[in-house]
Structures are given as structure tokens and as C-alpha cells.
Amino acid sequence: MSDRAQELLREALTLTPAERADVAAELLASLDEPMENPTEVEAAWAAEIERRARRVLSGESIGESWEDVRDRVARRLTK
């Protein structure tokens, strides 16, 4: 992450939770490209969800606890 991006993130983290949610939603929306065929997008997401669920149910993927992920992200942000 660039210095500028880290600076913006630190500043954004001082916002209220509602303000952070609004900023996050706007940032995510800015990454979306116009959907040419929403049905295809929905089908692709459904297939991906099924694939991930099968991996978890078969024991192939155990995932990570929220606490571990949160701690890892926090460590990265304090670097």
C-alpha cells in the first residue's frame, strides 16, 4: 500500500462507524464495472459460493478465525 493510501486509511479510521461504512461502500462501488449481463454475474457468484461451500464441507478448507484475521490486519496497519 502506498504512503498516500496508508495516510488516507489512517484518516478514514478516525471517522464514525457510519461514516466509514459510507466511505467503504463508495470505494467498493467505484471498482464495479457496469454489468453487461446481471444474470451471468449472479450465476458466477452462485457457482463460486457453491465451490467454496463444498471445500469447507469436505474439510479441504478450514478457513481462519475472525480474531486471527483481525490481528493480522491490525499488525499490517501498524507497520
C-alpha positions in Angstrom: 0.0 0.0 0.0 1.4 3.4 -0.9 2.2 6.0 1.7 -0.7 8.1 0.4 -3.1 5.2 0.7 -1.9 4.5 4.3 -2.4 8.1 5.2 -6.0 8.1 3.8 -6.7 4.9 5.7 -5.5 6.2 9.0 -7.6 9.3 8.5 -10.6 7.3 7.5 -10.3 5.2 10.6 -11.0 8.3 12.7 -14.5 8.6 11.2 -17.5 7.3 12.9 -18.6 3.7 12.0 -21.4 5.0 9.9 -19.1 7.4 8.0 -16.6 4.6 7.5 -19.4 2.4 6.1 -20.4 5.1 3.7 -16.8 5.6 2.5 -16.3 1.9 2.2 -19.5 1.5 0.1 -18.5 4.3 -2.2 -15.0 2.9 -2.7 -16.3 -0.5 -3.5 -18.9 0.9 -5.9 -16.1 2.8 -7.7 -14.5 -0.6 -8.5 -17.6 -2.0 -10.2 -17.7 -2.1 -13.9 -21.1 -1.8 -15.5 -22.8 -5.2 -15.7 -23.5 -6.3 -19.2 -25.4 -9.3 -18.1 -26.5 -9.4 -14.4 -27.8 -12.9 -14.8 -24.4 -14.2 -15.7 -22.8 -12.3 -12.8 -25.3 -13.8 -10.3 -24.7 -17.3 -11.8 -21.0 -16.9 -11.4 -21.3 -15.8 -7.8 -23.7 -18.7 -7.1 -21.1 -21.1 -8.6 -18.3 -19.6 -6.5 -20.3 -19.8 -3.3 -21.1 -23.5 -4.1 -17.4 -24.2 -4.8 -16.3 -22.6 -1.5 -19.1 -24.3 0.5 -18.0 -27.7 -0.9 -14.4 -27.1 0.1 -15.4 -26.3 3.6 -17.9 -29.2 3.9 -15.2 -31.6 2.6 -12.7 -30.3 5.1 -10.4 -29.2 2.3 -10.7 -25.6 3.6 -11.0 -24.8 7.3 -10.8 -21.0 7.0 -9.5 -18.7 9.6 -11.0 -17.3 12.8 -12.1 -13.7 12.8 -9.7 -13.0 15.7 -6.7 -14.2 13.7 -7.6 -12.2 10.6 -8.3 -9.1 12.6 -5.0 -9.4 14.4 -3.1 -9.9 11.1 -4.7 -6.9 9.6 -4.1 -4.8 12.6 -0.4 -5.7 12.5 -0.2 -4.7 8.9 -1.8 -1.4 9.5 0.7 -0.5 12.3 3.8 -1.1 10.2 
